[in-house]
């Protein structure tokens, strides 16, 4: 059912709910699973990514700040080892993340996760 909606121009939004009363949906991981589900339902990986990267900011009136990389936009970036346009599961091949100009490589991110679990 998602493909006919998408093809007719309906702006599909990705963004799994999470919060204090939703104990089994975790930010990040749930979005990856949601994007994989959109691809399994018939969208291309590019179309699935658009539901999050482009349509989300557009819906909230934040396209001026998010959705592309250009001057005066918030440029949090993930650098992947593999192309998610070839396989949406490649979103999990994070090599580094850039947030507010600071680079967090794979080892730094793993250490941060380990510290959070302790």
Phi and psi restraints in degrees (range 20) as a CNS / XPLOR table:
assign (resid 1 and name C) (resid 2 and name N)
       (resid 2 and name CA) (resid 2 and name C) 1.0 -71.7 20.0 2
assign (resid 2 and name N) (resid 2 and name CA)
       (resid 2 and name C) (resid 3 and name N) 1.0 -36.1 20.0 2
assign (resid 2 and name C) (resid 3 and name N)
       (resid 3 and name CA) (resid 3 and name C) 1.0 -63.5 20.0 2
assign (resid 3 and name N) (resid 3 and name CA)
       (resid 3 and name C) (resid 4 and name N) 1.0 -48.1 20.0 2
assign (resid 3 and name C) (resid 4 and name N)
       (resid 4 and name CA) (resid 4 and name C) 1.0 -60.1 20.0 2
assign (resid 4 and name N) (resid 4 and name CA)
       (resid 4 and name C) (resid 5 and name N) 1.0 -37.2 20.0 2
assign (resid 4 and name C) (resid 5 and name N)
       (resid 5 and name CA) (resid 5 and name C) 1.0 -62.6 20.0 2
assign (resid 5 and name N) (resid 5 and name CA)
       (resid 5 and name C) (resid 6 and name N) 1.0 -48.8 20.0 2
assign (resid 5 and name C) (resid 6 and name N)
       (resid 6 and name CA) (resid 6 and name C) 1.0 -61.1 20.0 2
assign (resid 6 and name N) (resid 6 and name CA)
       (resid 6 and name C) (resid 7 and name N) 1.0 -46.1 20.0 2
assign (resid 6 and name C) (resid 7 and name N)
       (resid 7 and name CA) (resid 7 and name C) 1.0 -67.9 20.0 2
assign (resid 7 and name N) (resid 7 and name CA)
       (resid 7 and name C) (resid 8 and name N) 1.0 -23.7 20.0 2
assign (resid 7 and name C) (resid 8 and name N)
       (resid 8 and name CA) (resid 8 and name C) 1.0 -86.3 20.0 2
assign (resid 8 and name N) (resid 8 and name CA)
       (resid 8 and name C) (resid 9 and name N) 1.0 0.7 20.0 2
assign (resid 8 and name C) (resid 9 and name N)
       (resid 9 and name CA) (resid 9 and name C) 1.0 100.0 20.0 2
assign (resid 9 and name N) (resid 9 and name CA)
       (resid 9 and name C) (resid 10 and name N) 1.0 2.5 20.0 2
assign (resid 9 and name C) (resid 10 and name N)
       (resid 10 and name CA) (resid 10 and name C) 1.0 -67.1 20.0 2
assign (resid 10 and name N) (resid 10 and name CA)
       (resid 10 and name C) (resid 11 and name N) 1.0 129.1 20.0 2
assign (resid 10 and name C) (resid 11 and name N)
       (resid 11 and name CA) (resid 11 and name C) 1.0 -79.7 20.0 2
assign (resid 11 and name N) (resid 11 and name CA)
       (resid 11 and name C) (resid 12 and name N) 1.0 102.1 20.0 2
assign (resid 11 and name C) (resid 12 and name N)
       (resid 12 and name CA) (resid 12 and name C) 1.0 -80.7 20.0 2
assign (resid 12 and name N) (resid 12 and name CA)
       (resid 12 and name C) (resid 13 and name N) 1.0 135.8 20.0 2
assign (resid 12 and name C) (resid 13 and name N)
       (resid 13 and name CA) (resid 13 and name C) 1.0 -115.7 20.0 2
assign (resid 13 and name N) (resid 13 and name CA)
       (resid 13 and name C) (resid 14 and name N) 1.0 132.4 20.0 2
assign (resid 13 and name C) (resid 14 and name N)
       (resid 14 and name CA) (resid 14 and name C) 1.0 -98.6 20.0 2
assign (resid 14 and name N) (resid 14 and name CA)
       (resid 14 and name C) (resid 15 and name N) 1.0 150.9 20.0 2
assign (resid 14 and name C) (resid 15 and name N)
       (resid 15 and name CA) (resid 15 and name C) 1.0 152.9 20.0 2
assign (resid 15 and name N) (resid 15 and name CA)
       (resid 15 and name C) (resid 16 and name N) 1.0 85.0 20.0 2
assign (resid 15 and name C) (resid 16 and name N)
       (resid 16 and name CA) (resid 16 and name C) 1.0 -61.5 20.0 2
assign (resid 16 and name N) (resid 16 and name CA)
       (resid 16 and name C) (resid 17 and name N) 1.0 141.4 20.0 2
assign (resid 16 and name C) (resid 17 and name N)
       (resid 17 and name CA) (resid 17 and name C) 1.0 -74.0 20.0 2
assign (resid 17 and name N) (resid 17 and name CA)
       (resid 17 and name C) (resid 18 and name N) 1.0 142.6 20.0 2
assign (resid 17 and name C) (resid 18 and name N)
       (resid 18 and name CA) (resid 18 and name C) 1.0 -149.2 20.0 2
assign (resid 18 and name N) (resid 18 and name CA)
       (resid 18 and name C) (resid 19 and name N) 1.0 156.3 20.0 2
assign (resid 18 and name C) (resid 19 and name N)
       (resid 19 and name CA) (resid 19 and name C) 1.0 168.9 20.0 2
assign (resid 19 and name N) (resid 19 and name CA)
       (resid 19 and name C) (resid 20 and name N) 1.0 -176.9 20.0 2
assign (resid 19 and name C) (resid 20 and name N)
       (resid 20 and name CA) (resid 20 and name C) 1.0 -59.4 20.0 2
assign (resid 20 and name N) (resid 20 and name CA)
       (resid 20 and name C) (resid 21 and name N) 1.0 -32.7 20.0 2
assign (resid 20 and name C) (resid 21 and name N)
       (resid 21 and name CA) (resid 21 and name C) 1.0 -101.6 20.0 2
assign (resid 21 and name N) (resid 21 and name CA)
       (resid 21 and name C) (resid 22 and name N) 1.0 11.5 20.0 2
assign (resid 21 and name C) (resid 22 and name N)
       (resid 22 and name CA) (resid 22 and name C) 1.0 -123.0 20.0 2
assign (resid 22 and name N) (resid 22 and name CA)
       (resid 22 and name C) (resid 23 and name N) 1.0 77.3 20.0 2
assign (resid 22 and name C) (resid 23 and name N)
       (resid 23 and name CA) (resid 23 and name C) 1.0 -69.0 20.0 2
assign (resid 23 and name N) (resid 23 and name CA)
       (resid 23 and name C) (resid 24 and name N) 1.0 -14.6 20.0 2
assign (resid 23 and name C) (resid 24 and name N)
       (resid 24 and name CA) (resid 24 and name C) 1.0 -112.8 20.0 2
assign (resid 24 and name N) (resid 24 and name CA)
       (resid 24 and name C) (resid 25 and name N) 1.0 11.7 20.0 2
assign (resid 24 and name C) (resid 25 and name N)
       (resid 25 and name CA) (resid 25 and name C) 1.0 -120.6 20.0 2
assign (resid 25 and name N) (resid 25 and name CA)
       (resid 25 and name C) (resid 26 and name N) 1.0 118.2 20.0 2
assign (resid 25 and name C) (resid 26 and name N)
       (resid 26 and name CA) (resid 26 and name C) 1.0 -113.2 20.0 2
assign (resid 26 and name N) (resid 26 and name CA)
       (resid 26 and name C) (resid 27 and name N) 1.0 132.9 20.0 2
assign (resid 26 and name C) (resid 27 and name N)
       (resid 27 and name CA) (resid 27 and name C) 1.0 -54.5 20.0 2
assign (resid 27 and name N) (resid 27 and name CA)
       (resid 27 and name C) (resid 28 and name N) 1.0 143.9 20.0 2
assign (resid 27 and name C) (resid 28 and name N)
       (resid 28 and name CA) (resid 28 and name C) 1.0 88.9 20.0 2
assign (resid 28 and name N) (resid 28 and name CA)
       (resid 28 and name C) (resid 29 and name N) 1.0 -71.6 20.0 2
assign (resid 28 and name C) (resid 29 and name N)
       (resid 29 and name CA) (resid 29 and name C) 1.0 -60.5 20.0 2
assign (resid 29 and name N) (resid 29 and name CA)
       (resid 29 and name C) (resid 30 and name N) 1.0 -41.9 20.0 2
assign (resid 29 and name C) (resid 30 and name N)
       (resid 30 and name CA) (resid 30 and name C) 1.0 -67.5 20.0 2
assign (resid 30 and name N) (resid 30 and name CA)
       (resid 30 and name C) (resid 31 and name N) 1.0 -34.2 20.0 2
assign (resid 30 and name C) (resid 31 and name N)
       (resid 31 and name CA) (resid 31 and name C) 1.0 -67.5 20.0 2
assign (resid 31 and name N) (resid 31 and name CA)
       (resid 31 and name C) (resid 32 and name N) 1.0 -41.1 20.0 2
assign (resid 31 and name C) (resid 32 and name N)
       (resid 32 and name CA) (resid 32 and name C) 1.0 -58.2 20.0 2
assign (resid 32 and name N) (resid 32 and name CA)
       (resid 32 and name C) (resid 33 and name N) 1.0 -45.1 20.0 2
assign (resid 32 and name C) (resid 33 and name N)
       (resid 33 and name CA) (resid 33 and name C) 1.0 -65.9 20.0 2
assign (resid 33 and name N) (resid 33 and name CA)
       (resid 33 and name C) (resid 34 and name N) 1.0 -37.8 20.0 2
assign (resid 33 and name C) (resid 34 and name N)
       (resid 34 and name CA) (resid 34 and name C) 1.0 -64.4 20.0 2
assign (resid 34 and name N) (resid 34 and name CA)
       (resid 34 and name C) (resid 35 and name N) 1.0 -43.9 20.0 2
assign (resid 34 and name C) (resid 35 and name N)
       (resid 35 and name CA) (resid 35 and name C) 1.0 -64.5 20.0 2
assign (resid 35 and name N) (resid 35 and name CA)
       (resid 35 and name C) (resid 36 and name N) 1.0 -38.6 20.0 2
assign (resid 35 and name C) (resid 36 and name N)
       (resid 36 and name CA) (resid 36 and name C) 1.0 -63.2 20.0 2
assign (resid 36 and name N) (resid 36 and name CA)
       (resid 36 and name C) (resid 37 and name N) 1.0 -38.3 20.0 2
assign (resid 36 and name C) (resid 37 and name N)
       (resid 37 and name CA) (resid 37 and name C) 1.0 -66.5 20.0 2
assign (resid 37 and name N) (resid 37 and name CA)
       (resid 37 and name C) (resid 38 and name N) 1.0 -38.1 20.0 2
assign (resid 37 and name C) (resid 38 and name N)
       (resid 38 and name CA) (resid 38 and name C) 1.0 -63.7 20.0 2
assign (resid 38 and name N) (resid 38 and name CA)
       (resid 38 and name C) (resid 39 and name N) 1.0 -39.0 20.0 2
assign (resid 38 and name C) (resid 39 and name N)
       (resid 39 and name CA) (resid 39 and name C) 1.0 -68.0 20.0 2
assign (resid 39 and name N) (resid 39 and name CA)
       (resid 39 and name C) (resid 40 and name N) 1.0 -43.0 20.0 2
assign (resid 39 and name C) (resid 40 and name N)
       (resid 40 and name CA) (resid 40 and name C) 1.0 -61.0 20.0 2
assign (resid 40 and name N) (resid 40 and name CA)
       (resid 40 and name C) (resid 41 and name N) 1.0 -28.8 20.0 2
assign (resid 40 and name C) (resid 41 and name N)
       (resid 41 and name CA) (resid 41 and name C) 1.0 -82.0 20.0 2
assign (resid 41 and name N) (resid 41 and name CA)
       (resid 41 and name C) (resid 42 and name N) 1.0 -6.5 20.0 2
assign (resid 41 and name C) (resid 42 and name N)
       (resid 42 and name CA) (resid 42 and name C) 1.0 124.8 20.0 2
assign (resid 42 and name N) (resid 42 and name CA)
       (resid 42 and name C) (resid 43 and name N) 1.0 -10.6 20.0 2
assign (resid 42 and name C) (resid 43 and name N)
       (resid 43 and name CA) (resid 43 and name C) 1.0 -74.5 20.0 2
assign (resid 43 and name N) (resid 43 and name CA)
       (resid 43 and name C) (resid 44 and name N) 1.0 154.6 20.0 2
assign (resid 43 and name C) (resid 44 and name N)
       (resid 44 and name CA) (resid 44 and name C) 1.0 -76.5 20.0 2
assign (resid 44 and name N) (resid 44 and name CA)
       (resid 44 and name C) (resid 45 and name N) 1.0 161.2 20.0 2
assign (resid 44 and name C) (resid 45 and name N)
       (resid 45 and name CA) (resid 45 and name C) 1.0 -55.5 20.0 2
assign (resid 45 and name N) (resid 45 and name CA)
       (resid 45 and name C) (resid 46 and name N) 1.0 -39.3 20.0 2
assign (resid 45 and name C) (resid 46 and name N)
       (resid 46 and name CA) (resid 46 and name C) 1.0 -62.7 20.0 2
assign (resid 46 and name N) (resid 46 and name CA)
       (resid 46 and name C) (resid 47 and name N) 1.0 -45.0 20.0 2
assign (resid 46 and name C) (resid 47 and name N)
       (resid 47 and name CA) (resid 47 and name C) 1.0 -62.3 20.0 2
assign (resid 47 and name N) (resid 47 and name CA)
       (resid 47 and name C) (resid 48 and name N) 1.0 -40.5 20.0 2
assign (resid 47 and name C) (resid 48 and name N)
       (resid 48 and name CA) (resid 48 and name C) 1.0 -62.7 20.0 2
assign (resid 48 and name N) (resid 48 and name CA)
       (resid 48 and name C) (resid 49 and name N) 1.0 -43.3 20.0 2
assign (resid 48 and name C) (resid 49 and name N)
       (resid 49 and name CA) (resid 49 and name C) 1.0 -63.9 20.0 2
assign (resid 49 and name N) (resid 49 and name CA)
       (resid 49 and name C) (resid 50 and name N) 1.0 -37.1 20.0 2
assign (resid 49 and name C) (resid 50 and name N)
       (resid 50 and name CA) (resid 50 and name C) 1.0 -61.0 20.0 2
assign (resid 50 and name N) (resid 50 and name CA)
       (resid 50 and name C) (resid 51 and name N) 1.0 -34.2 20.0 2
assign (resid 50 and name C) (resid 51 and name N)
       (resid 51 and name CA) (resid 51 and name C) 1.0 -60.0 20.0 2
assign (resid 51 and name N) (resid 51 and name CA)
       (resid 51 and name C) (resid 52 and name N) 1.0 -26.7 20.0 2
assign (resid 51 and name C) (resid 52 and name N)
       (resid 52 and name CA) (resid 52 and name C) 1.0 -100.5 20.0 2
assign (resid 52 and name N) (resid 52 and name CA)
       (resid 52 and name C) (resid 53 and name N) 1.0 -53.6 20.0 2
assign (resid 52 and name C) (resid 53 and name N)
       (resid 53 and name CA) (resid 53 and name C) 1.0 -72.3 20.0 2
assign (resid 53 and name N) (resid 53 and name CA)
       (resid 53 and name C) (resid 54 and name N) 1.0 -38.9 20.0 2
assign (resid 53 and name C) (resid 54 and name N)
       (resid 54 and name CA) (resid 54 and name C) 1.0 -101.9 20.0 2
assign (resid 54 and name N) (resid 54 and name CA)
       (resid 54 and name C) (resid 55 and name N) 1.0 -52.5 20.0 2
assign (resid 54 and name C) (resid 55 and name N)
       (resid 55 and name CA) (resid 55 and name C) 1.0 -68.6 20.0 2
assign (resid 55 and name N) (resid 55 and name CA)
       (resid 55 and name C) (resid 56 and name N) 1.0 -35.2 20.0 2
assign (resid 55 and name C) (resid 56 and name N)
       (resid 56 and name CA) (resid 56 and name C) 1.0 -60.2 20.0 2
assign (resid 56 and name N) (resid 56 and name CA)
       (resid 56 and name C) (resid 57 and name N) 1.0 -58.0 20.0 2
assign (resid 56 and name C) (resid 57 and name N)
       (resid 57 and name CA) (resid 57 and name C) 1.0 -59.0 20.0 2
assign (resid 57 and name N) (resid 57 and name CA)
       (resid 57 and name C) (resid 58 and name N) 1.0 -37.0 20.0 2
assign (resid 57 and name C) (resid 58 and name N)
       (resid 58 and name CA) (resid 58 and name C) 1.0 -62.4 20.0 2
assign (resid 58 and name N) (resid 58 and name CA)
       (resid 58 and name C) (resid 59 and name N) 1.0 -45.1 20.0 2
assign (resid 58 and name C) (resid 59 and name N)
       (resid 59 and name CA) (resid 59 and name C) 1.0 -58.9 20.0 2
assign (resid 59 and name N) (resid 59 and name CA)
       (resid 59 and name C) (resid 60 and name N) 1.0 -40.4 20.0 2
assign (resid 59 and name C) (resid 60 and name N)
       (resid 60 and name CA) (resid 60 and name C) 1.0 -89.3 20.0 2
assign (resid 60 and name N) (resid 60 and name CA)
       (resid 60 and name C) (resid 61 and name N) 1.0 7.3 20.0 2
assign (resid 60 and name C) (resid 61 and name N)
       (resid 61 and name CA) (resid 61 and name C) 1.0 69.6 20.0 2
assign (resid 61 and name N) (resid 61 and name CA)
       (resid 61 and name C) (resid 62 and name N) 1.0 30.3 20.0 2
assign (resid 61 and name C) (resid 62 and name N)
       (resid 62 and name CA) (resid 62 and name C) 1.0 -114.7 20.0 2
assign (resid 62 and name N) (resid 62 and name CA)
       (resid 62 and name C) (resid 63 and name N) 1.0 16.1 20.0 2
assign (resid 62 and name C) (resid 63 and name N)
       (resid 63 and name CA) (resid 63 and name C) 1.0 -60.4 20.0 2
assign (resid 63 and name N) (resid 63 and name CA)
       (resid 63 and name C) (resid 64 and name N) 1.0 -24.1 20.0 2
assign (resid 63 and name C) (resid 64 and name N)
       (resid 64 and name CA) (resid 64 and name C) 1.0 -64.3 20.0 2
assign (resid 64 and name N) (resid 64 and name CA)
       (resid 64 and name C) (resid 65 and name N) 1.0 -24.8 20.0 2
assign (resid 64 and name C) (resid 65 and name N)
       (resid 65 and name CA) (resid 65 and name C) 1.0 -111.7 20.0 2
assign (resid 65 and name N) (resid 65 and name CA)
       (resid 65 and name C) (resid 66 and name N) 1.0 -25.5 20.0 2
assign (resid 65 and name C) (resid 66 and name N)
       (resid 66 and name CA) (resid 66 and name C) 1.0 -131.4 20.0 2
assign (resid 66 and name N) (resid 66 and name CA)
       (resid 66 and name C) (resid 67 and name N) 1.0 165.2 20.0 2
assign (resid 66 and name C) (resid 67 and name N)
       (resid 67 and name CA) (resid 67 and name C) 1.0 108.0 20.0 2
assign (resid 67 and name N) (resid 67 and name CA)
       (resid 67 and name C) (resid 68 and name N) 1.0 -14.5 20.0 2
assign (resid 67 and name C) (resid 68 and name N)
       (resid 68 and name CA) (resid 68 and name C) 1.0 -158.6 20.0 2
assign (resid 68 and name N) (resid 68 and name CA)
       (resid 68 and name C) (resid 69 and name N) 1.0 171.3 20.0 2
assign (resid 68 and name C) (resid 69 and name N)
       (resid 69 and name CA) (resid 69 and name C) 1.0 -107.6 20.0 2
assign (resid 69 and name N) (resid 69 and name CA)
       (resid 69 and name C) (resid 70 and name N) 1.0 113.3 20.0 2
assign (resid 69 and name C) (resid 70 and name N)
       (resid 70 and name CA) (resid 70 and name C) 1.0 -161.1 20.0 2
assign (resid 70 and name N) (resid 70 and name CA)
       (resid 70 and name C) (resid 71 and name N) 1.0 170.7 20.0 2
assign (resid 70 and name C) (resid 71 and name N)
       (resid 71 and name CA) (resid 71 and name C) 1.0 -57.4 20.0 2
assign (resid 71 and name N) (resid 71 and name CA)
       (resid 71 and name C) (resid 72 and name N) 1.0 139.5 20.0 2
assign (resid 71 and name C) (resid 72 and name N)
       (resid 72 and name CA) (resid 72 and name C) 1.0 72.6 20.0 2
assign (resid 72 and name N) (resid 72 and name CA)
       (resid 72 and name C) (resid 73 and name N) 1.0 11.5 20.0 2
assign (resid 72 and name C) (resid 73 and name N)
       (resid 73 and name CA) (resid 73 and name C) 1.0 -105.6 20.0 2
assign (resid 73 and name N) (resid 73 and name CA)
       (resid 73 and name C) (resid 74 and name N) 1.0 156.4 20.0 2
assign (resid 73 and name C) (resid 74 and name N)
       (resid 74 and name CA) (resid 74 and name C) 1.0 -76.0 20.0 2
assign (resid 74 and name N) (resid 74 and name CA)
       (resid 74 and name C) (resid 75 and name N) 1.0 118.5 20.0 2
assign (resid 74 and name C) (resid 75 and name N)
       (resid 75 and name CA) (resid 75 and name C) 1.0 -112.2 20.0 2
assign (resid 75 and name N) (resid 75 and name CA)
       (resid 75 and name C) (resid 76 and name N) 1.0 66.2 20.0 2
assign (resid 75 and name C) (resid 76 and name N)
       (resid 76 and name CA) (resid 76 and name C) 1.0 -83.8 20.0 2
assign (resid 76 and name N) (resid 76 and name CA)
       (resid 76 and name C) (resid 77 and name N) 1.0 126.6 20.0 2
assign (resid 76 and name C) (resid 77 and name N)
       (resid 77 and name CA) (resid 77 and name C) 1.0 -131.1 20.0 2
assign (resid 77 and name N) (resid 77 and name CA)
       (resid 77 and name C) (resid 78 and name N) 1.0 141.1 20.0 2
assign (resid 77 and name C) (resid 78 and name N)
       (resid 78 and name CA) (resid 78 and name C) 1.0 -109.1 20.0 2
assign (resid 78 and name N) (resid 78 and name CA)
       (resid 78 and name C) (resid 79 and name N) 1.0 139.4 20.0 2
assign (resid 78 and name C) (resid 79 and name N)
       (resid 79 and name CA) (resid 79 and name C) 1.0 -110.7 20.0 2
assign (resid 79 and name N) (resid 79 and name CA)
       (resid 79 and name C) (resid 80 and name N) 1.0 123.3 20.0 2
assign (resid 79 and name C) (resid 80 and name N)
       (resid 80 and name CA) (resid 80 and name C) 1.0 -106.9 20.0 2
assign (resid 80 and name N) (resid 80 and name CA)
       (resid 80 and name C) (resid 81 and name N) 1.0 155.5 20.0 2
assign (resid 80 and name C) (resid 81 and name N)
       (resid 81 and name CA) (resid 81 and name C) 1.0 -79.5 20.0 2
assign (resid 81 and name N) (resid 81 and name CA)
       (resid 81 and name C) (resid 82 and name N) 1.0 -27.9 20.0 2
assign (resid 81 and name C) (resid 82 and name N)
       (resid 82 and name CA) (resid 82 and name C) 1.0 -130.1 20.0 2
assign (resid 82 and name N) (resid 82 and name CA)
       (resid 82 and name C) (resid 83 and name N) 1.0 154.5 20.0 2
assign (resid 82 and name C) (resid 83 and name N)
       (resid 83 and name CA) (resid 83 and name C) 1.0 -79.8 20.0 2
assign (resid 83 and name N) (resid 83 and name CA)
       (resid 83 and name C) (resid 84 and name N) 1.0 117.6 20.0 2
assign (resid 83 and name C) (resid 84 and name N)
       (resid 84 and name CA) (resid 84 and name C) 1.0 -71.1 20.0 2
assign (resid 84 and name N) (resid 84 and name CA)
       (resid 84 and name C) (resid 85 and name N) 1.0 -15.1 20.0 2
assign (resid 84 and name C) (resid 85 and name N)
       (resid 85 and name CA) (resid 85 and name C) 1.0 -72.9 20.0 2
assign (resid 85 and name N) (resid 85 and name CA)
       (resid 85 and name C) (resid 86 and name N) 1.0 -22.5 20.0 2
assign (resid 85 and name C) (resid 86 and name N)
       (resid 86 and name CA) (resid 86 and name C) 1.0 -84.6 20.0 2
assign (resid 86 and name N) (resid 86 and name CA)
       (resid 86 and name C) (resid 87 and name N) 1.0 -35.3 20.0 2
assign (resid 86 and name C) (resid 87 and name N)
       (resid 87 and name CA) (resid 87 and name C) 1.0 -155.7 20.0 2
assign (resid 87 and name N) (resid 87 and name CA)
       (resid 87 and name C) (resid 88 and name N) 1.0 119.0 20.0 2
assign (resid 87 and name C) (resid 88 and name N)
       (resid 88 and name CA) (resid 88 and name C) 1.0 -59.4 20.0 2
assign (resid 88 and name N) (resid 88 and name CA)
       (resid 88 and name C) (resid 89 and name N) 1.0 -26.8 20.0 2
assign (resid 88 and name C) (resid 89 and name N)
       (resid 89 and name CA) (resid 89 and name C) 1.0 -67.1 20.0 2
assign (resid 89 and name N) (resid 89 and name CA)
       (resid 89 and name C) (resid 90 and name N) 1.0 -14.4 20.0 2
assign (resid 89 and name C) (resid 90 and name N)
       (resid 90 and name CA) (resid 90 and name C) 1.0 -67.5 20.0 2
assign (resid 90 and name N) (resid 90 and name CA)
       (resid 90 and name C) (resid 91 and name N) 1.0 -8.9 20.0 2
assign (resid 90 and name C) (resid 91 and name N)
       (resid 91 and name CA) (resid 91 and name C) 1.0 -60.4 20.0 2
assign (resid 91 and name N) (resid 91 and name CA)
       (resid 91 and name C) (resid 92 and name N) 1.0 -21.2 20.0 2
assign (resid 91 and name C) (resid 92 and name N)
       (resid 92 and name CA) (resid 92 and name C) 1.0 -86.4 20.0 2
assign (resid 92 and name N) (resid 92 and name CA)
       (resid 92 and name C) (resid 93 and name N) 1.0 2.6 20.0 2
assign (resid 92 and name C) (resid 93 and name N)
       (resid 93 and name CA) (resid 93 and name C) 1.0 -95.9 20.0 2
assign (resid 93 and name N) (resid 93 and name CA)
       (resid 93 and name C) (resid 94 and name N) 1.0 51.7 20.0 2
assign (resid 93 and name C) (resid 94 and name N)
       (resid 94 and name CA) (resid 94 and name C) 1.0 -67.5 20.0 2
assign (resid 94 and name N) (resid 94 and name CA)
       (resid 94 and name C) (resid 95 and name N) 1.0 120.7 20.0 2
assign (resid 94 and name C) (resid 95 and name N)
       (resid 95 and name CA) (resid 95 and name C) 1.0 -92.6 20.0 2
assign (resid 95 and name N) (resid 95 and name CA)
       (resid 95 and name C) (resid 96 and name N) 1.0 -40.1 20.0 2
assign (resid 95 and name C) (resid 96 and name N)
       (resid 96 and name CA) (resid 96 and name C) 1.0 -160.3 20.0 2
assign (resid 96 and name N) (resid 96 and name CA)
       (resid 96 and name C) (resid 97 and name N) 1.0 160.1 20.0 2
assign (resid 96 and name C) (resid 97 and name N)
       (resid 97 and name CA) (resid 97 and name C) 1.0 -130.5 20.0 2
assign (resid 97 and name N) (resid 97 and name CA)
       (resid 97 and name C) (resid 98 and name N) 1.0 136.5 20.0 2
assign (resid 97 and name C) (resid 98 and name N)
       (resid 98 and name CA) (resid 98 and name C) 1.0 -113.8 20.0 2
assign (resid 98 and name N) (resid 98 and name CA)
       (resid 98 and name C) (resid 99 and name N) 1.0 119.8 20.0 2
assign (resid 98 and name C) (resid 99 and name N)
       (resid 99 and name CA) (resid 99 and name C) 1.0 -129.0 20.0 2
assign (resid 99 and name N) (resid 99 and name CA)
       (resid 99 and name C) (resid 100 and name N) 1.0 122.9 20.0 2
assign (resid 99 and name C) (resid 100 and name N)
       (resid 100 and name CA) (resid 100 and name C) 1.0 51.3 20.0 2
assign (resid 100 and name N) (resid 100 and name CA)
       (resid 100 and name C) (resid 101 and name N) 1.0 39.5 20.0 2
assign (resid 100 and name C) (resid 101 and name N)
       (resid 101 and name CA) (resid 101 and name C) 1.0 82.5 20.0 2
assign (resid 101 and name N) (resid 101 and name CA)
       (resid 101 and name C) (resid 102 and name N) 1.0 -3.9 20.0 2
assign (resid 101 and name C) (resid 102 and name N)
       (resid 102 and name CA) (resid 102 and name C) 1.0 -99.8 20.0 2
assign (resid 102 and name N) (resid 102 and name CA)
       (resid 102 and name C) (resid 103 and name N) 1.0 133.2 20.0 2
assign (resid 102 and name C) (resid 103 and name N)
       (resid 103 and name CA) (resid 103 and name C) 1.0 -94.4 20.0 2
assign (resid 103 and name N) (resid 103 and name CA)
       (resid 103 and name C) (resid 104 and name N) 1.0 127.4 20.0 2
assign (resid 103 and name C) (resid 104 and name N)
       (resid 104 and name CA) (resid 104 and name C) 1.0 -114.5 20.0 2
assign (resid 104 and name N) (resid 104 and name CA)
       (resid 104 and name C) (resid 105 and name N) 1.0 109.4 20.0 2
assign (resid 104 and name C) (resid 105 and name N)
       (resid 105 and name CA) (resid 105 and name C) 1.0 -81.6 20.0 2
assign (resid 105 and name N) (resid 105 and name CA)
       (resid 105 and name C) (resid 106 and name N) 1.0 177.1 20.0 2
assign (resid 105 and name C) (resid 106 and name N)
       (resid 106 and name CA) (resid 106 and name C) 1.0 -57.0 20.0 2
assign (resid 106 and name N) (resid 106 and name CA)
       (resid 106 and name C) (resid 107 and name N) 1.0 -40.9 20.0 2
assign (resid 106 and name C) (resid 107 and name N)
       (resid 107 and name CA) (resid 107 and name C) 1.0 -68.1 20.0 2
assign (resid 107 and name N) (resid 107 and name CA)
       (resid 107 and name C) (resid 108 and name N) 1.0 -40.8 20.0 2
assign (resid 107 and name C) (resid 108 and name N)
       (resid 108 and name CA) (resid 108 and name C) 1.0 -64.5 20.0 2
assign (resid 108 and name N) (resid 108 and name CA)
       (resid 108 and name C) (resid 109 and name N) 1.0 -42.0 20.0 2
assign (resid 108 and name C) (resid 109 and name N)
       (resid 109 and name CA) (resid 109 and name C) 1.0 -64.6 20.0 2
assign (resid 109 and name N) (resid 109 and name CA)
       (resid 109 and name C) (resid 110 and name N) 1.0 -41.1 20.0 2
assign (resid 109 and name C) (resid 110 and name N)
       (resid 110 and name CA) (resid 110 and name C) 1.0 -62.8 20.0 2
assign (resid 110 and name N) (resid 110 and name CA)
       (resid 110 and name C) (resid 111 and name N) 1.0 -41.0 20.0 2
assign (resid 110 and name C) (resid 111 and name N)
       (resid 111 and name CA) (resid 111 and name C) 1.0 -65.2 20.0 2
assign (resid 111 and name N) (resid 111 and name CA)
       (resid 111 and name C) (resid 112 and name N) 1.0 -40.2 20.0 2
assign (resid 111 and name C) (resid 112 and name N)
       (resid 112 and name CA) (resid 112 and name C) 1.0 -63.4 20.0 2
assign (resid 112 and name N) (resid 112 and name CA)
       (resid 112 and name C) (resid 113 and name N) 1.0 -42.3 20.0 2
assign (resid 112 and name C) (resid 113 and name N)
       (resid 113 and name CA) (resid 113 and name C) 1.0 -63.0 20.0 2
assign (resid 113 and name N) (resid 113 and name CA)
       (resid 113 and name C) (resid 114 and name N) 1.0 -41.4 20.0 2
assign (resid 113 and name C) (resid 114 and name N)
       (resid 114 and name CA) (resid 114 and name C) 1.0 -62.4 20.0 2
assign (resid 114 and name N) (resid 114 and name CA)
       (resid 114 and name C) (resid 115 and name N) 1.0 -44.0 20.0 2
assign (resid 114 and name C) (resid 115 and name N)
       (resid 115 and name CA) (resid 115 and name C) 1.0 -62.4 20.0 2
assign (resid 115 and name N) (resid 115 and name CA)
       (resid 115 and name C) (resid 116 and name N) 1.0 -36.5 20.0 2
assign (resid 115 and name C) (resid 116 and name N)
       (resid 116 and name CA) (resid 116 and name C) 1.0 -66.8 20.0 2
assign (resid 116 and name N) (resid 116 and name CA)
       (resid 116 and name C) (resid 117 and name N) 1.0 -31.6 20.0 2
assign (resid 116 and name C) (resid 117 and name N)
       (resid 117 and name CA) (resid 117 and name C) 1.0 -77.0 20.0 2
assign (resid 117 and name N) (resid 117 and name CA)
       (resid 117 and name C) (resid 118 and name N) 1.0 -21.1 20.0 2
